[in-house]
Amino acid sequence: MDLPATKFVIKDLLPQGLAIIGGSPKVGKSWLMLDWCVRIAKGEKIWNFPVTQGTTLYVSLEDTASRLQERLLSVTDEAPNVFFTTFSFKIGEGLEEQVKNFIAEHPDTVLIVIDTFQMIRNTGSEISYASDYNEVEAIKKLAEELKITILLVHHLRKQGDSDPFNMLSGTNGLAGGVDTMFVLDKSKRCSTNATLYCSGRDIEDREIELCFDKDNCVWNFVSDSSDNPEMLLPDEMQKLIEMMKKNSFFSGSNSDFIEQYNQYAGREIKANSLKRMMNRYRSELEDNNIYFESSKRNNVRVIDIYYEPNTNDL
Protein backbone atom coordinates (compact mmCIF):
# COMPACT_ATOMS: atom_id res chain seq x y z
CA MET A 1 0.00 0.00 0.00
CA ASP A 2 1.16 3.50 -0.80
CA LEU A 3 0.34 5.30 2.46
CA PRO A 4 0.90 9.04 2.93
CA ALA A 5 3.66 10.20 5.28
CA THR A 6 2.75 11.72 8.64
CA LYS A 7 1.92 15.40 8.28
CA PHE A 8 3.23 17.94 10.78
CA VAL A 9 1.95 21.34 11.84
CA ILE A 10 5.31 21.96 13.51
CA LYS A 11 7.91 19.76 11.80
CA ASP A 12 9.26 16.98 14.04
CA LEU A 13 7.38 18.42 17.03
CA LEU A 14 3.60 18.63 16.51
CA PRO A 15 2.08 16.11 14.07
CA GLN A 16 -1.45 15.93 12.77
CA GLY A 17 -3.81 14.28 15.26
CA LEU A 18 -4.56 14.81 18.94
CA ALA A 19 -2.01 16.34 21.32
CA ILE A 20 -2.09 17.45 24.95
CA ILE A 21 0.09 19.90 26.85
CA GLY A 22 0.15 19.97 30.63
CA GLY A 23 1.51 22.50 33.05
CA SER A 24 0.89 24.02 36.45
CA PRO A 25 -1.47 27.02 36.68
CA LYS A 26 0.14 30.30 35.54
CA VAL A 27 3.27 28.49 34.30
CA GLY A 28 2.93 30.06 30.85
CA LYS A 29 1.03 27.45 28.81
CA SER A 30 -1.40 29.98 27.38
CA TRP A 31 1.39 32.33 26.25
CA LEU A 32 3.04 29.38 24.49
CA MET A 33 -0.19 28.32 22.79
CA LEU A 34 -0.97 31.87 21.68
CA ASP A 35 2.51 32.23 20.18
CA TRP A 36 2.16 28.90 18.34
CA CYS A 37 -1.24 29.89 16.90
CA VAL A 38 0.09 33.24 15.66
CA ARG A 39 3.31 31.88 14.17
CA ILE A 40 1.63 28.97 12.41
CA ALA A 41 -0.97 31.31 10.91
CA LYS A 42 1.86 33.58 9.67
CA GLY A 43 3.98 30.67 8.46
CA GLU A 44 6.86 31.65 10.76
CA LYS A 45 9.26 29.12 12.26
CA ILE A 46 8.70 28.11 15.87
CA TRP A 47 12.22 28.18 17.29
CA ASN A 48 14.19 26.02 14.80
CA PHE A 49 11.15 24.11 13.53
CA PRO A 50 9.43 24.92 10.20
CA VAL A 51 5.62 25.06 10.30
CA THR A 52 2.76 24.25 7.95
CA GLN A 53 1.03 27.57 7.43
CA GLY A 54 -2.74 27.66 7.82
CA THR A 55 -5.66 29.03 9.79
CA THR A 56 -5.58 28.47 13.55
CA LEU A 57 -8.34 28.61 16.17
CA TYR A 58 -7.66 29.31 19.84
CA VAL A 59 -10.57 28.19 22.03
CA SER A 60 -9.78 30.05 25.26
CA LEU A 61 -12.42 29.00 27.77
CA GLU A 62 -10.91 30.55 30.90
CA ASP A 63 -10.35 34.05 29.49
CA THR A 64 -12.46 37.05 28.59
CA ALA A 65 -12.36 38.59 25.11
CA SER A 66 -10.64 41.71 26.48
CA ARG A 67 -7.91 39.70 28.20
CA LEU A 68 -7.34 37.72 25.00
CA GLN A 69 -6.99 40.93 23.03
CA GLU A 70 -4.47 42.34 25.53
CA ARG A 71 -2.42 39.16 25.29
CA LEU A 72 -2.57 39.11 21.52
CA LEU A 73 -1.35 42.73 21.28
CA SER A 74 1.55 41.81 23.60
CA VAL A 75 2.66 39.14 21.12
CA THR A 76 1.93 40.71 17.73
CA ASP A 77 0.28 43.70 16.05
CA GLU A 78 -1.13 41.56 13.26
CA ALA A 79 -2.72 38.11 13.35
CA PRO A 80 -4.14 37.12 9.98
CA ASN A 81 -6.00 33.82 9.95
CA VAL A 82 -5.94 33.47 13.75
CA PHE A 83 -9.43 33.08 15.22
CA PHE A 84 -10.52 33.15 18.85
CA THR A 85 -13.53 32.11 20.88
CA THR A 86 -14.26 32.09 24.60
CA PHE A 87 -17.20 29.66 24.35
CA SER A 88 -17.76 26.08 23.27
CA PHE A 89 -20.08 23.20 23.99
CA LYS A 90 -18.84 20.06 25.72
CA ILE A 91 -17.75 16.76 24.15
CA GLY A 92 -20.77 14.92 22.80
CA GLU A 93 -23.02 17.91 23.44
CA GLY A 94 -22.27 20.03 20.38
CA LEU A 95 -18.49 20.56 20.42
CA GLU A 96 -17.89 18.27 17.45
CA GLU A 97 -20.48 20.12 15.35
CA GLN A 98 -18.93 23.48 16.28
CA VAL A 99 -15.51 22.32 15.13
CA LYS A 100 -16.86 20.86 11.88
CA ASN A 101 -18.74 24.07 11.12
CA PHE A 102 -15.57 26.11 11.67
CA ILE A 103 -13.58 23.82 9.36
CA ALA A 104 -16.32 24.13 6.70
CA GLU A 105 -15.92 27.92 6.83
CA HIS A 106 -12.11 27.76 7.05
CA PRO A 107 -10.97 24.64 5.14
CA ASP A 108 -7.27 25.62 5.40
CA THR A 109 -7.34 25.18 9.21
CA VAL A 110 -4.36 23.22 10.53
CA LEU A 111 -4.53 23.71 14.31
CA ILE A 112 -7.21 24.10 16.99
CA VAL A 113 -6.09 24.73 20.57
CA ILE A 114 -8.63 24.07 23.35
CA ASP A 115 -7.67 25.80 26.61
CA THR A 116 -8.53 24.04 28.85
CA PHE A 117 -9.51 20.40 28.30
CA GLN A 118 -11.38 20.36 31.62
CA MET A 119 -13.87 22.94 30.33
CA ILE A 120 -15.14 20.66 27.52
CA ARG A 121 -15.40 17.49 29.60
CA ASN A 122 -18.75 16.12 30.73
CA THR A 123 -17.68 13.44 33.21
CA GLY A 124 -18.14 15.69 36.24
CA SER A 125 -16.23 14.38 39.23
CA GLU A 126 -15.86 10.86 37.79
CA ILE A 127 -12.22 9.93 37.27
CA SER A 128 -11.45 6.59 35.62
CA TYR A 129 -9.24 5.22 32.87
CA ALA A 130 -12.31 4.49 30.73
CA SER A 131 -13.81 7.99 31.02
CA ASP A 132 -10.46 9.68 30.34
CA TYR A 133 -9.75 7.45 27.34
CA ASN A 134 -13.24 7.73 25.87
CA GLU A 135 -13.21 11.51 25.97
CA VAL A 136 -9.82 11.94 24.33
CA GLU A 137 -10.72 9.21 21.82
CA ALA A 138 -13.76 11.25 20.73
CA ILE A 139 -11.55 14.30 20.09
CA LYS A 140 -8.90 12.15 18.40
CA LYS A 141 -11.45 10.75 15.94
CA LEU A 142 -12.54 14.30 15.17
CA ALA A 143 -8.96 15.40 14.45
CA GLU A 144 -8.37 12.36 12.24
CA GLU A 145 -11.63 12.86 10.33
CA LEU A 146 -10.87 16.53 9.65
CA LYS A 147 -7.13 15.91 9.07
CA ILE A 148 -6.08 18.65 11.50
CA THR A 149 -4.24 18.92 14.80
CA ILE A 150 -6.23 19.49 17.99
CA LEU A 151 -4.13 20.45 21.02
CA LEU A 152 -5.68 20.19 24.49
CA VAL A 153 -4.33 22.34 27.32
CA HIS A 154 -4.44 20.53 30.66
CA HIS A 155 -3.29 20.86 34.26
CA LEU A 156 -0.79 18.82 36.28
CA ARG A 157 -1.22 17.02 39.56
CA LYS A 158 0.25 18.71 42.62
CA GLN A 159 2.34 15.62 43.39
CA GLY A 160 5.71 15.53 41.67
CA ASP A 161 7.00 12.55 39.71
CA SER A 162 10.31 11.57 38.13
CA ASP A 163 8.38 11.07 34.87
CA PRO A 164 6.80 14.44 33.98
CA PHE A 165 4.05 12.80 31.91
CA ASN A 166 2.82 10.96 35.00
CA MET A 167 1.96 14.38 36.42
CA LEU A 168 -0.85 14.98 33.91
CA SER A 169 -4.04 15.31 35.93
CA GLY A 170 -6.20 12.21 35.54
CA THR A 171 -5.41 8.59 34.67
CA ASN A 172 -3.13 6.96 32.11
CA GLY A 173 -6.16 6.94 29.83
CA LEU A 174 -5.16 10.44 28.72
CA ALA A 175 -1.66 9.37 27.68
CA GLY A 176 -3.04 6.22 26.07
CA GLY A 177 -5.54 8.12 23.94
CA VAL A 178 -3.51 11.04 22.58
CA ASP A 179 -0.89 10.92 19.83
CA THR A 180 1.50 13.52 21.27
CA MET A 181 2.20 14.78 24.78
CA PHE A 182 3.93 17.88 26.12
CA VAL A 183 4.62 19.04 29.65
CA LEU A 184 5.82 22.57 30.38
CA ASP A 185 7.57 22.53 33.74
CA LYS A 186 9.55 25.00 35.83
CA SER A 187 12.06 23.86 38.44
CA LYS A 188 11.16 26.95 40.50
CA ARG A 189 7.87 28.83 40.48
CA CYS A 190 9.49 32.26 40.08
CA SER A 191 11.99 31.15 37.44
CA THR A 192 11.80 32.41 33.86
CA ASN A 193 13.33 29.12 32.64
CA ALA A 194 11.31 26.01 31.89
CA THR A 195 11.61 22.62 30.19
CA LEU A 196 9.19 21.48 27.50
CA TYR A 197 9.06 17.67 27.68
CA CYS A 198 7.93 16.11 24.39
CA SER A 199 6.83 12.54 23.62
CA GLY A 200 4.60 10.84 21.10
CA ARG A 201 3.96 8.17 18.53
CA ASP A 202 5.35 10.21 15.64
CA ILE A 203 8.08 12.26 17.35
CA GLU A 204 11.23 11.39 19.24
CA ASP A 205 11.37 12.00 22.97
CA ARG A 206 13.09 15.30 23.59
CA GLU A 207 13.48 18.03 26.18
CA ILE A 208 13.55 21.63 24.99
CA GLU A 209 14.92 24.23 27.37
CA LEU A 210 13.07 27.56 27.15
CA CYS A 211 13.32 31.03 28.67
CA PHE A 212 10.36 33.40 29.00
CA ASP A 213 10.87 36.87 27.54
CA LYS A 214 8.74 39.11 29.78
CA ASP A 215 9.05 42.09 27.44
CA ASN A 216 7.62 40.27 24.41
CA CYS A 217 5.64 37.61 26.33
CA VAL A 218 7.07 34.67 24.36
CA TRP A 219 9.05 31.55 25.19
CA ASN A 220 12.49 31.67 23.57
CA PHE A 221 14.52 28.60 22.60
CA VAL A 222 17.62 27.82 24.70
CA SER A 223 18.62 24.23 23.85
CA ASP A 224 17.31 20.89 22.61
CA SER A 225 18.17 17.43 23.91
CA SER A 226 18.27 16.16 20.31
CA ASP A 227 21.37 18.32 19.87
CA ASN A 228 22.72 17.23 23.26
CA PRO A 229 21.54 13.66 24.11
CA GLU A 230 22.97 13.88 27.65
CA MET A 231 20.11 16.25 28.51
CA LEU A 232 17.73 13.27 28.48
CA LEU A 233 19.67 11.53 31.23
CA PRO A 234 18.80 12.14 34.89
CA ASP A 235 21.08 14.59 36.63
CA GLU A 236 22.54 11.74 38.71
CA MET A 237 23.78 10.02 35.57
CA GLN A 238 25.12 13.24 34.09
CA LYS A 239 27.16 13.76 37.26
CA LEU A 240 28.45 10.20 37.03
CA ILE A 241 29.56 10.77 33.43
CA GLU A 242 31.32 13.97 34.45
CA MET A 243 33.07 12.24 37.35
CA MET A 244 34.28 9.29 35.29
CA LYS A 245 35.51 11.50 32.46
CA LYS A 246 37.56 13.30 35.07
CA ASN A 247 38.76 10.25 37.06
CA SER A 248 38.81 7.62 34.25
CA PHE A 249 38.77 4.54 36.51
CA PHE A 250 37.51 3.19 39.81
CA SER A 251 37.75 -0.29 41.30
CA GLY A 252 36.64 -0.91 44.85
CA SER A 253 33.76 -1.42 47.23
CA ASN A 254 30.31 0.00 46.66
CA SER A 255 30.61 2.03 49.86
CA ASP A 256 33.88 3.63 48.74
CA PHE A 257 32.43 4.34 45.30
CA ILE A 258 29.26 5.99 46.62
CA GLU A 259 31.32 8.08 49.03
CA GLN A 260 33.43 9.33 46.13
CA TYR A 261 30.35 9.93 44.00
CA ASN A 262 28.44 11.85 46.69
CA GLN A 263 31.46 14.02 47.38
CA TYR A 264 31.81 14.86 43.69
CA ALA A 265 28.10 15.37 43.00
CA GLY A 266 27.26 17.11 46.27
CA ARG A 267 24.52 14.56 47.02
CA GLU A 268 23.49 12.03 49.65
CA ILE A 269 22.29 9.18 47.44
CA LYS A 270 22.49 5.55 48.66
CA ALA A 271 24.63 2.98 46.85
CA ASN A 272 21.72 0.67 45.95
CA SER A 273 19.71 3.60 44.52
CA LEU A 274 22.60 4.72 42.33
CA LYS A 275 23.32 1.16 41.18
CA ARG A 276 19.68 0.62 40.16
CA MET A 277 19.81 3.82 38.13
CA MET A 278 23.11 2.80 36.55
CA ASN A 279 21.65 -0.56 35.50
CA ARG A 280 18.60 1.16 34.02
CA TYR A 281 20.73 3.58 32.00
CA ARG A 282 23.56 1.17 31.18
CA SER A 283 23.19 1.56 27.40
CA GLU A 284 23.12 5.36 27.68
CA LEU A 285 26.23 5.28 29.87
CA GLU A 286 27.96 3.09 27.31
CA ASP A 287 26.96 5.55 24.59
CA ASN A 288 29.00 8.02 26.64
CA ASN A 289 31.90 5.50 26.89
CA ILE A 290 31.25 4.65 30.55
CA TYR A 291 31.44 0.90 31.30
CA PHE A 292 30.96 -0.91 34.60
CA GLU A 293 30.71 -4.37 36.14
CA SER A 294 29.43 -5.30 39.59
CA SER A 295 30.66 -8.37 41.46
CA LYS A 296 31.50 -9.76 44.88
CA ARG A 297 35.07 -10.19 46.13
CA ASN A 298 35.85 -11.58 49.58
CA ASN A 299 32.17 -11.22 50.50
CA VAL A 300 32.28 -7.50 49.66
CA ARG A 301 30.22 -5.99 46.88
CA VAL A 302 32.51 -4.13 44.50
CA ILE A 303 32.29 -2.20 41.28
CA ASP A 304 34.74 -1.74 38.41
CA ILE A 305 33.87 1.32 36.36
CA TYR A 306 35.91 3.12 33.75
CA TYR A 307 35.79 5.72 31.02
CA GLU A 308 37.15 4.61 27.64
CA PRO A 309 37.19 7.59 25.26
CA ASN A 310 36.85 7.11 21.53
CA THR A 311 40.00 7.73 19.57
CA ASN A 312 38.11 10.59 17.90
CA ASP A 313 37.78 12.24 21.33
CA LEU A 314 41.51 12.14 22.02
N, C-alpha and C positions, 0 to 999 in steps of 0.2 A: 504494500500500500504506500502511496505517495502522500504522507501526512505533512501538514504545514508545520514549520518550526514555531516554537513558543514566541509569542509577541510580548514585547516589553513596553511599558509606559516610561519607565526609567531603566535604561539598559543595564542588565546584570544586577538590578536592585529591586525593581517593582514590576513583576510580570502581570500579564492579563489574568484576571480571576479574582479571588477574594483574599484580602489581606487584613491584618489587624495590627494596630500599634498600641502598646500599653505604656503607661507612665503615671507617676504620682500626680496628684492635683497640683496645678500651677507650675509644673516642671518645664513647660514650654512646648507641649505637644501641638497645641492649636497654632502657635506661631510657625512651627515646622510645616504643618499641613497647609496653612495659608500660603506660605512661600512656595511649596510644591505646586499647589493649584495655579498660582500666578505664573511660575516659570514654565510649567508644562503648556499652559495656554499660549504663552509667548514663544514657545519653542526654544527656550534658553536652557543651557546645561544646568543640572543640579550637581554642584561640586564638580567632579570630574566625569560625571555620567551624562551621556547624550539622552535626550528625551524624544518621545513621539508626540509631536505637537497636535493639539486638539482642544475641543471645548472641555472645561472642567466645571463641576458643580460641588459647592461646599455646603453641606447640610449642617448648619451650626445650631444645634437644638438647645444649647445652654447660654446663648448670647442674644442680645437685642440687636436690632438692625443698626442702631446708632453706634453701638460698641464695635460691630463688624466693620462699619465704615471707617471708624477711627483707626482700627487695626490695619485695614487695607491701605489707608493713606500713609501709614507709617512704613509700609513695605514698598509701595509703588504709587506713582501718580497716574498710571494707566493700567487697565486690566481688561483688555479685549478678550471676549469669549470665556470670561470667568463669571459664573452665576452663583447666587447665594440664596438660601432660604433659611428661615428660623422655625419652620413648621414642617412636620411630616406625620403621616399615619404610622401605625405600628405594623410589624411583620404579620402578614396574613389578614390585616384589617384595612388594606388600601395602599400600603407602602409600595408594593410591587407595581401596582397600576400607576402610581405617581411617577415612579422611575421610568416605566415604559413610555408614558406620555411625554416625559422630558426628552427621552432619546428620539422619539418620533419627531419632535420639534427641532432637535439638535443632533442629527445623525452622525456628526463628526465627534461626538463625546468620547473621551478616552478614560476619564477618571471621575468617580463620584466619591467624595469623602463624607462619611456620616459621623458626626461628633456630637454626642457620644452614642455608642452602641446601646448602652443601658436605656436610652430614651426611646428606642424603637422596639424594645422587648415587650413581650406580653405574658411572661411567666410569673410575674409578681415576685413573691418571696421564694418561690420554688427554685432550688438549686440542685441539679442532678446532671450527670453526664449526658443522659438522653435529651433533656430539655436544651442544654447548651449546644449539643451537636445538631439537633433538629433545627434550631433557629439559625445557626450559621450555615447549615446546609441549604436552607431556603434562600438565603442571600447569595450563596455560591452558585446555585442553579440559575439565579437571575443574572449574575455576572457572566456566566458561561453562555446563556441564551443570547444576551445582548452583545457579547464579545467586547466587554469593557472591563476595567478594574474598579472594584468597589473596596474602599479602605475604611475599616471600622476603627474608631478611636475608643480606647477602653482604659479602665483604671487598673492599678496594681493592688495586690493585697498589702496589708501593713507589715506582715511578716516577711523578713528577708529570706533569700535562698541563694545557694551557690550557683544555681541555674536561673538566670534572669527570667526565662520563659515560664518557669514554675510560679512566678509571682503574678501572672495574669489572673485577675479576679475571676473566680469561677472554677470549673472542673477542667480536666484534660480534654473534654469534649470540644472546647474552643480550639485548642491546638490541633486536634484531630480533624476538625472540619475545614479549617482555612488552608489556603495554599502557601501563604507567606506570613511570617510573623516578625514584628519589630518591637523592641523595648527601648525606650529612651530613659536613661537612668543617670542620676547624679550621685557622686560619692558623698557630697555634702550639700545640704539644702540651699545654702547661700552661694554655692559655687556657680561660676559662669560656664564651667566645663561639664560635659556630659558624654556618655558613650551610647551610641545607637547600635544595639545588638540586632543582627539580621539572620534569619534562618528561613528555609522554605524548600519546597519540592523542586523549584526551578532555579534556585540561586545557591551559591556556596555560602556556608556560614562565615560571617565576617563581623568584625567590630570596628565601627567608624567613630573616631574621636572627634568631637565637635566643641566649638566655643561660641557662646551666644554674644552677638554684637548688640549691645543695648541701644546704641545710637540708631541703627538701622533695623533693629528688631528681627534679625535673621540668625540662623545657625550657620556658622562658617566651618568649613572643613579643616581639620588639623592633620589627621593621619588615618590610614586604613590598614587593617590587619592583613589584607591580601598583599600589600606591599611589604609588610613586616610580619611574617607568620608567628613570631614569638609572642605577639600581642594576644594571640588566642590561648596561650598557656596561662594557667593560674600564676599569680605572683610568686608563690612558693617555688614553682618550677623555674621561673625566670631567674630567681635568686640562686637556685642550685646551678643553673647553667653558668651564671656569672662567676660563682665561686670556683667551679671546676675549670673554667677557662683561665682563671687566675692561678689556681693551685695545681692543675694538671692531673694529680693522682692522690688517691687515699686508699689505704688498706688497714683495716683495724676493726675494733668492736663497734657495734651500733651505738653504744653510749658515747664513745669518743667522737664518732662521726656526727651525731646529733648535737653534741656540745660545740663542735667546730662550726656546724651549720648555723645554729642559733646565734652564735657570736657574730658570724659574718652577716646574717640576714636581719639581726636585731629582733628576733622572735623568741617565743617560748613554745615551740611545737614539739610534740612527743615523737619518739623514734618510730613507733608503729604507725602513726598517722602519716608521717612523711614517707615511709616505705610503701604504704598503700597507694599514696599519690604517685610515687615513682613508678610503681608497677602499672598503674593505670595509664600513665603517659610515657611508657617505655619507648614506644615507637617515635614519639615526638622528641624525646631526649636523644635518641639515636640519630634522628634527622639533624640534630645540633651537635653530633659527634660526641655525645656523652654515653658511655657504656658502663654497666654495673652488673655484678653478680653477688647474690647473697648466699651465705653458707654457714656452717657451724664448725668451729675449730676448738678442740679442747673444751667442749660443752659451752662455748661462748659464741653467740651470734655475731657474725662479722660481715663486713661489706667491702668489696673491692670495686672501686669506681674510678674511672679515668676519662680524660678528655683526649681524643685523638684527632687533631685537626687535619683537614684535607690538605693535600699538597698545594692546592690552589690558594689556601688561606695563609700559607707560610710566606 
